[in-house]
Amino acid sequence: MFRRFWLPTLFLCLATLPASAQPGYQGGGSFHVQCPTATLLHPGGTGTGNSTPATSEAQYNGPVSRSVTKDPSGQYSFASSTNPNGLTFIDHGGAIKCQEISGGDGMMTEVDGNQTYMFSFGPLSGLNSIQNGQPGTQFPSVFNNPYCAGPTYVNGQPNPNYGTGECNSGTSPDGAVGVMAAPSIGVDAAAIMNTGVLNGNIPAPLMAFDEDDEFFLTLTNVGMIMRPDLFEQHTVHFHGYPNASSFYDGVPDASLAINIGGSFTYYYVAPDADTYFWHCHITPPEHLQMGMVGQLFVRPRQNRPQDKANLLQSLAGCLGNSTDGPARGLPSVLGHQSDIRTACNPATDILCSVPIPVADTGATHN
């Protein structure tokens, strides 16, 4: 008799506990979304490489040595009697970018109309941009707004929820699914599940940010509704990407994996512009081939020259050397040449074989 009834009785007792007393309760259960508006590298304000890193990219004005004595909140100090300057590093500008994705399953429609089941990542932010063929990566000023499709749906029909507390003028069609409008805190787990389940994309949602950016990527494992017999974990691995720490590399042997019902925010800096691909690293031969793979673009900082900057000088900074500049009446050392990661000397670097233009035509960046 005891063995028959004690478990239901225990569950009934737990169910009567207030939400705050239940272990692990965080407003959105085990789901979370993270996108800071200021960091140590990008605190914003005057005297930094980008005064508004949460809203826009800044023009690249070359590397600047900067010291930080406190964190952006001012709560923690890095200075001491022996090190009054705190942390000192090279500031290249850049900004903060964020994106949210789901890990689960979905259906792919092939050219002949057949539908194929797949494991997949799906978009949970930047949905409007992705729908228009653009990356789902957003600035915090957009990402941190609750998602709402707007007053009308894609097919032109009115959205009955627009104007309510969940969908009003303070929301964004590119905002993060699950983010709740103030004064609410936490995340809306139901919104994440309703949007993320069986919403896989192939290829996976496109990501794109700029060299010198900080990128916060939240992965939420929503499970596989078509395969309830599977309890698959998921990760995100940027293939060939220069991660500073294996903790965010997505290889479960050296990092961690996200269980069904959980979220994890990966953190990246962008030291090298390039084209990469990313994929799930749980049993890669299976998950990758089943569809859990996407593209990543890191745009070069040469795309951010000063407004109306002379194109010849911009190119000289990337492709010239200390002798090419003066020969054309330009400074001997320009912005990119003072940074060993972007400095280029065709005489010693076979990957830098393109000289700067012969003549200055007066063309500007825009």
C-alpha positions as CSV (number, residue, x, y, z in Angstrom):
1,M,0.0,0.0,0.0
2,F,2.8,2.4,0.9
3,R,4.7,1.7,-2.4
4,R,1.5,2.4,-4.3
5,F,0.6,5.8,-2.9
6,W,3.6,7.6,-1.6
7,L,4.8,9.0,-4.9
8,P,1.5,10.6,-5.9
9,T,1.2,12.0,-2.4
10,L,4.7,13.5,-2.6
11,F,4.0,15.1,-6.0
12,L,0.8,16.6,-4.6
13,C,2.7,18.2,-1.8
14,L,5.3,19.6,-4.1
15,A,2.6,21.0,-6.4
16,T,1.1,23.0,-3.5
17,L,4.4,24.8,-2.7
18,P,4.5,28.4,-3.8
19,A,6.5,29.1,-7.0
20,S,9.3,30.8,-5.1
21,A,9.8,27.7,-2.9
22,Q,10.2,25.3,-5.8
23,P,13.9,24.6,-6.5
24,G,15.3,26.1,-9.7
25,Y,12.5,28.6,-10.2
26,Q,13.8,31.6,-12.1
27,G,10.7,33.2,-13.6
28,G,11.2,31.3,-16.8
29,G,12.1,27.9,-15.3
30,S,15.5,26.9,-16.6
31,F,15.2,29.1,-19.7
32,H,17.1,32.4,-19.8
33,V,18.1,35.0,-22.4
34,Q,21.3,37.2,-21.9
35,C,22.3,40.3,-23.7
36,P,24.2,43.0,-21.8
37,T,24.2,46.6,-22.9
38,A,27.7,47.3,-21.5
39,T,30.8,45.2,-20.8
40,L,34.4,45.8,-19.8
41,L,35.5,45.9,-23.4
42,H,32.5,48.0,-24.5
43,P,31.4,50.1,-21.5
44,G,30.2,53.0,-23.7
45,G,30.7,56.7,-23.0
46,T,33.3,59.2,-24.0
47,G,36.9,58.1,-24.2
48,T,36.2,54.7,-25.6
49,G,36.3,53.2,-29.1
50,N,32.5,53.2,-29.3
51,S,30.4,55.5,-27.1
52,T,27.2,53.6,-28.0
53,P,28.1,49.9,-28.3
54,A,24.5,48.7,-27.6
55,T,23.0,50.6,-30.5
56,S,25.5,51.0,-33.3
57,E,28.9,50.4,-34.8
58,A,31.6,53.1,-34.5
59,Q,34.0,54.2,-37.2
60,Y,37.4,52.6,-36.8
61,N,40.0,55.2,-35.8
62,G,42.9,52.8,-35.0
63,P,44.0,51.1,-31.8
64,V,43.9,53.0,-28.6
65,S,45.4,52.0,-25.3
66,R,42.7,52.2,-22.6
67,S,42.6,51.5,-18.8
68,V,39.6,50.4,-16.8
69,T,39.5,50.8,-13.0
70,K,35.9,49.5,-12.5
71,D,33.3,47.4,-14.1
72,P,30.5,49.1,-16.1
73,S,28.2,49.0,-13.0
74,G,30.9,50.6,-10.8
75,Q,30.5,47.8,-8.3
76,Y,33.8,46.1,-8.7
77,S,37.3,47.7,-8.7
78,F,40.3,46.5,-10.7
79,A,42.7,49.1,-9.3
80,S,45.0,48.6,-6.4
81,S,47.8,50.4,-4.6
82,T,50.3,48.5,-6.8
83,N,48.2,48.8,-10.0
84,P,46.4,52.1,-9.9
85,N,45.5,51.9,-13.6
86,G,43.5,48.6,-13.2
87,L,43.2,46.7,-16.5
88,T,45.0,48.1,-19.5
89,F,44.2,46.8,-23.0
90,I,44.0,47.9,-26.6
91,D,40.6,49.2,-27.7
92,H,39.7,48.7,-31.3
93,G,36.1,49.9,-31.0
94,G,33.5,47.4,-32.1
95,A,30.1,46.8,-30.5
96,I,27.9,44.3,-28.6
97,K,25.7,41.9,-30.6
98,C,23.3,39.2,-29.5
99,Q,21.3,36.3,-31.0
100,E,19.0,33.6,-29.7
101,I,18.4,30.2,-31.2
102,S,16.6,27.0,-30.4
103,G,17.9,23.4,-30.7
104,G,15.3,20.9,-31.7
105,D,13.8,19.4,-34.9
106,G,11.8,20.5,-37.9
107,M,10.8,19.6,-41.5
108,M,12.6,20.5,-44.7
109,T,10.7,20.9,-48.0
110,E,12.9,19.7,-50.9
111,V,12.7,20.9,-54.4
112,D,10.4,18.1,-55.5
113,G,8.0,19.0,-52.6
114,N,8.9,16.1,-50.4
115,Q,9.3,16.9,-46.7
116,T,12.2,15.4,-44.8
117,Y,12.6,15.3,-41.1
118,M,15.7,16.8,-39.6
119,F,17.5,17.8,-36.4
120,S,17.9,21.5,-36.5
121,F,18.5,24.9,-35.0
122,G,15.7,27.5,-35.3
123,P,15.5,31.3,-34.9
124,L,14.4,32.9,-31.6
125,S,15.6,36.4,-32.4
126,G,15.9,38.6,-35.5
127,L,12.9,36.7,-37.0
128,N,11.9,39.6,-39.3
129,S,15.5,40.0,-40.5
130,I,15.9,36.3,-41.2
131,Q,12.6,36.2,-43.1
132,N,14.1,38.9,-45.3
133,G,17.3,36.9,-45.9
134,Q,19.4,38.8,-43.4
135,P,21.3,37.6,-40.3
136,G,19.4,37.3,-37.0
137,T,22.2,39.0,-35.1
138,Q,21.0,42.2,-33.4
139,F,22.3,45.1,-31.2
140,P,21.1,44.9,-27.6
141,S,18.8,47.9,-28.2
142,V,16.8,45.7,-30.6
143,F,17.4,42.3,-29.1
144,N,16.2,43.2,-25.6
145,N,12.8,44.3,-26.8
146,P,10.0,41.6,-26.5
147,Y,9.3,39.9,-29.8
148,C,6.2,40.9,-31.7
149,A,5.3,40.5,-35.3
150,G,3.8,44.0,-35.4
151,P,0.3,45.2,-36.2
152,T,0.0,42.8,-39.1
153,Y,1.2,39.3,-39.9
154,V,3.4,38.4,-42.9
155,N,0.2,37.6,-44.9
156,G,-1.2,41.1,-44.2
157,Q,-3.8,39.9,-41.8
158,P,-4.2,42.0,-38.6
159,N,-2.4,40.8,-35.5
160,P,-5.1,40.6,-32.7
161,N,-2.5,40.7,-30.0
162,Y,-1.0,44.0,-31.1
163,G,-1.6,46.7,-28.6
164,T,-1.9,44.4,-25.7
165,G,0.7,44.1,-22.9
166,E,2.5,41.3,-24.7
167,C,2.6,43.0,-28.1
168,N,2.7,46.8,-28.2
169,S,4.7,49.7,-29.6
170,G,7.5,48.9,-27.2
171,T,8.2,45.6,-28.9
172,S,10.2,44.7,-32.0
173,P,9.7,42.1,-34.8
174,D,13.5,41.4,-34.4
175,G,13.4,41.2,-30.6
176,A,14.2,38.1,-28.6
177,V,11.4,35.6,-28.1
178,G,10.8,35.1,-24.4
179,V,12.1,38.5,-23.3
180,M,9.3,40.2,-21.2
181,A,8.5,43.9,-21.1
182,A,9.2,45.8,-18.0
183,P,8.3,45.7,-15.1
184,S,8.3,41.9,-15.6
185,I,11.5,40.0,-15.0
186,G,12.7,36.6,-16.2
187,V,11.7,35.1,-19.5
188,D,8.4,33.7,-20.9
189,A,9.1,30.0,-21.3
190,A,5.8,29.4,-23.1
191,A,6.7,31.9,-25.8
192,I,10.1,30.2,-26.4
193,M,8.4,26.7,-26.6
194,N,5.6,28.0,-28.8
195,T,8.0,29.5,-31.3
196,G,10.9,27.2,-31.0
197,V,9.3,23.7,-31.2
198,L,9.4,22.2,-34.7
199,N,10.7,25.5,-36.0
200,G,14.1,24.2,-37.3
201,N,15.8,25.9,-40.2
202,I,18.2,24.4,-42.7
203,P,20.7,25.9,-43.0
204,A,20.6,27.1,-39.4
205,P,20.0,30.8,-38.7
206,L,22.6,33.1,-40.3
207,M,24.9,34.9,-37.9
208,A,27.0,38.0,-38.7
209,F,28.9,40.4,-36.6
210,D,32.0,42.7,-37.0
211,E,35.6,42.3,-36.1
212,D,36.2,43.7,-32.5
213,D,32.6,42.9,-31.5
214,E,31.5,40.9,-28.5
215,F,28.9,38.3,-29.4
216,F,26.4,36.8,-26.9
217,L,24.6,33.7,-28.3
218,T,21.9,32.0,-26.3
219,L,21.0,28.4,-27.2
220,T,17.8,26.9,-25.7
221,N,17.1,23.2,-26.1
222,V,13.4,22.8,-26.8
223,G,13.5,19.1,-27.4
224,M,12.4,17.1,-30.4
225,I,8.6,16.8,-30.5
226,M,8.7,14.4,-33.4
227,R,11.1,12.1,-31.6
228,P,9.9,12.0,-27.9
229,D,12.0,8.8,-27.5
230,L,15.2,10.9,-27.9
231,F,16.7,13.1,-25.1
232,E,19.3,14.7,-27.2
233,Q,21.7,17.4,-25.8
234,H,22.9,20.2,-28.1
235,T,25.8,22.6,-28.3
236,V,27.1,25.3,-30.6
237,H,30.6,24.9,-32.1
238,F,32.2,27.7,-34.3
239,H,34.3,25.5,-36.6
240,G,37.9,26.8,-36.8
241,Y,37.0,29.9,-34.8
242,P,39.8,31.4,-32.6
243,N,38.0,31.0,-29.2
244,A,39.9,32.3,-26.2
245,S,38.6,29.5,-24.0
246,S,37.4,26.0,-24.6
247,F,34.5,26.6,-22.2
248,Y,32.6,28.3,-25.0
249,D,33.8,26.1,-27.8
250,G,30.8,23.7,-27.8
251,V,32.9,20.5,-27.7
252,P,31.2,18.6,-24.9
253,D,34.5,16.9,-23.9
254,A,36.0,20.2,-22.9
255,S,32.9,22.3,-22.4
256,L,29.3,21.5,-21.6
257,A,26.1,20.4,-23.4
258,I,22.6,21.8,-23.0
259,N,19.9,19.4,-21.9
260,I,16.2,19.6,-22.9
261,G,14.6,22.5,-21.1
262,G,17.8,24.4,-20.5
263,S,19.5,27.5,-21.9
264,F,23.2,28.5,-22.2
265,T,24.7,31.8,-23.4
266,Y,28.0,31.4,-25.4
267,Y,30.4,34.4,-25.3
268,Y,32.7,35.3,-28.2
269,V,35.0,38.1,-29.1
270,A,35.9,38.7,-32.8
271,P,39.6,39.0,-33.3
272,D,39.8,37.8,-36.9
273,A,37.5,38.7,-39.8
274,D,36.6,35.6,-41.8
275,T,33.9,33.2,-43.0
276,Y,33.1,30.3,-40.8
277,F,30.5,27.6,-40.3
278,W,29.0,26.4,-37.1
279,H,27.3,23.3,-36.0
280,C,26.2,21.1,-33.1
281,H,29.1,19.0,-31.6
282,I,27.0,16.3,-30.1
283,T,27.7,13.1,-32.1
284,P,28.7,15.4,-35.0
285,P,28.4,12.8,-37.8
286,E,24.7,12.5,-36.9
287,H,23.6,16.0,-35.7
288,L,25.6,17.8,-38.4
289,Q,24.4,15.6,-41.2
290,M,20.8,15.8,-39.9
291,G,20.8,19.5,-40.4
292,M,22.4,21.3,-37.4
293,V,24.8,23.5,-39.4
294,G,24.8,27.1,-40.4
295,Q,27.0,30.0,-41.6
296,L,28.9,32.7,-39.7
297,F,30.4,35.9,-41.1
298,V,32.8,38.2,-39.2
299,R,33.0,41.4,-41.2
300,P,36.4,43.1,-41.3
301,R,37.1,46.4,-39.5
302,Q,38.2,47.9,-42.8
303,N,34.4,48.2,-43.4
304,R,34.3,50.9,-40.7
305,P,36.6,53.7,-41.9
306,Q,35.9,57.2,-40.8
307,D,33.0,58.8,-42.6
308,K,34.0,60.2,-46.0
309,A,37.4,58.7,-45.4
310,N,39.7,58.8,-48.4
311,L,39.7,55.3,-50.0
312,L,43.4,55.4,-50.8
313,Q,44.3,56.1,-47.2
314,S,41.9,53.4,-46.0
315,L,43.5,50.9,-48.3
316,A,47.0,52.1,-47.5
317,G,46.2,51.4,-43.9
318,C,45.4,47.8,-44.8
319,L,47.6,47.0,-47.7
320,G,50.4,49.5,-47.8
321,N,53.7,49.5,-45.9
322,S,56.0,52.0,-44.4
323,T,57.6,52.9,-47.7
324,D,54.5,53.0,-49.9
325,G,52.8,55.7,-47.9
326,P,55.4,58.5,-48.1
327,A,55.9,57.7,-51.8
328,R,52.3,58.8,-52.4
329,G,52.3,61.6,-50.0
330,L,50.5,59.6,-47.3
331,P,51.5,59.1,-43.6
332,S,54.1,56.4,-43.1
333,V,52.0,54.6,-40.5
334,L,48.2,54.5,-40.9
335,G,45.6,53.0,-38.6
336,H,45.7,49.3,-39.6
337,Q,49.5,49.3,-40.0
338,S,50.0,50.0,-36.3
339,D,48.1,46.8,-35.4
340,I,50.2,43.6,-35.9
341,R,47.0,41.7,-36.6
342,T,46.2,43.8,-39.7
343,A,49.5,45.3,-40.6
344,C,50.6,44.1,-44.1
345,N,54.0,44.2,-45.8
346,P,53.9,42.6,-49.3
347,A,57.7,42.1,-49.2
348,T,57.5,39.7,-46.3
349,D,53.9,38.4,-46.3
350,I,52.8,36.2,-49.3
351,L,49.2,36.6,-48.2
352,C,49.5,40.4,-48.7
353,S,50.4,40.8,-52.3
354,V,48.2,43.7,-53.4
355,P,49.8,47.1,-53.2
356,I,47.9,50.3,-52.6
357,P,46.6,52.2,-55.6
358,V,49.1,54.0,-57.8
359,A,47.1,57.3,-57.7
360,D,44.7,59.1,-55.5
361,T,41.5,59.6,-57.4
362,G,39.8,61.5,-54.6
363,A,37.2,58.8,-54.1
364,T,35.7,58.6,-50.6
365,H,34.1,55.8,-48.6
366,N,30.6,57.1,-49.0
